[in-house]
Amino acid sequence: MKIFYGDKAEAFEADIKEALVAVEPSGHFTEELTATIQVVWKH
């Protein structure tokens, strides 16, 4: 994150953590993703 926020990266990270814990106190988040795999071969 330092590439985007420089010296303010640690403050940004702390703000994000605080906001996330306010939403979900356990600190555990899950996201369901769908993946597609295509397999191709040549005879």
C-alpha positions in Angstrom: 0.0 0.0 0.0 3.0 2.3 0.4 3.1 2.8 -3.3 -0.3 4.5 -3.1 -0.3 6.0 0.4 3.4 6.7 1.1 3.9 7.7 4.8 0.2 7.5 5.4 0.0 3.8 4.7 0.0 2.7 8.3 -2.8 5.2 9.2 -4.9 4.0 6.2 -4.4 0.4 7.3 -5.5 1.2 10.8 -8.6 3.0 9.5 -9.6 0.1 7.3 -9.1 -2.4 10.1 -11.3 -0.3 12.4 -14.0 0.0 9.8 -14.0 -3.8 9.1 -14.1 -4.7 12.8 -17.1 -2.3 13.3 -18.9 -4.4 10.6 -17.8 -7.8 11.8 -16.2 -7.9 15.3 -14.8 -11.4 14.8 -12.6 -10.0 12.0 -13.5 -13.0 9.8 -14.8 -12.3 6.3 -15.6 -14.7 3.5 -16.3 -14.2 -0.1 -17.7 -16.9 -2.5 -16.1 -16.9 -5.9 -17.0 -18.7 -9.1 -14.2 -20.0 -11.2 -14.3 -21.4 -14.8 -11.5 -23.6 -16.1 -11.2 -24.4 -19.8 -9.0 -27.2 -21.0 -8.0 -27.4 -24.6 -5.8 -30.0 -26.4 -4.7 -30.5 -29.9 -4.8 -33.9 -31.6 
